[in-house]
Amino acid sequence: MHSLAGANLTNMRYYVLRDTAGGCLCPTALRALKPGETVPVFAQFPAPPDNMRSVDLQLPTFPNATIPLGAAR
């Protein structure tokens, strides 16, 4: 089964949160994608420090993606 359980925020090594039963707070039944295909996903992480302006999302086998953190925090 494909999931985002291995995702992390590389700046501080924050990993995807888990529920009380140890389940990932992320999709856990993803299917393989074809080139150019997209699918919306989510993953819940601990909040980074207030002074952090961006985080690097790391998914296994993908290049890192820098995500800016907005003023809505």
C-alpha positions, 0 to 999 in steps of 0.5 A, spaced: 500 500 500 502 506 498 502 512 503 505 519 505 507 516 512 515 517 509 514 524 508 518 529 512 519 536 513 527 537 512 528 543 516 527 540 523 526 533 521 518 533 522 515 527 521 507 526 519 503 525 525 500 519 527 493 518 531 493 514 538 493 507 534 499 509 530 496 510 524 499 516 519 495 522 519 495 522 511 493 518 505 494 510 506 491 508 500 495 511 494 495 508 487 501 509 482 501 515 478 502 516 470 507 521 468 504 528 468 498 525 473 496 529 479 492 527 485 490 531 491 493 529 498 494 531 505 499 530 511 499 533 518 505 535 521 507 538 528 507 546 527 514 549 526 517 555 530 513 561 529 520 564 526 520 559 520 519 562 513 519 556 509 519 548 510 522 543 505 517 537 504 521 531 502 517 525 499 521 518 498 524 518 491 522 525 489 526 532 489 525 536 495 519 542 495 520 548 498 514 551 501 513 558 504 509 559 510 504 565 510 502 570 515 496 566 516 500 562 521 
